[in-house]
Amino acid sequence: MENPNRRNWKLSIGLALFLGVAELATAMPRIYIPAPPPAPIVEVRPVAPSRNHVWVEGYHRWDGNAYVWTPGVWTARPRARAVWVRGHYVHGRRGWYWVDGRWR
């Protein structure tokens, strides 16, 4: 049986690492793209798997050289009444950059 103090220490280290990675993920620098994204592709939306699913629209993703279409998907809400705020491109002084979609 593992020593409870050692287990708590491992949990503390794991939590610190997780929070550190989460902090790094939110602190990532923006990638600026010189050209605006193409117009969205009109997709045929299949039937929803359930009433709890929300359609997340497809978008053009920058792969480092060109825009690549990422198709839309049905995804389950993380909680009741959650609303999907779609991702979008923003034009700034240095070019275009992507703002991720999120649940609100």
Summary of the structure (lengths in Angstrom):
residues: 104
radius of gyration: 19.4
end to end distance: 42.7
largest distance: 59.6
contacts: 190
relative contact order: 0.18
helix: 22%
strand: 30%
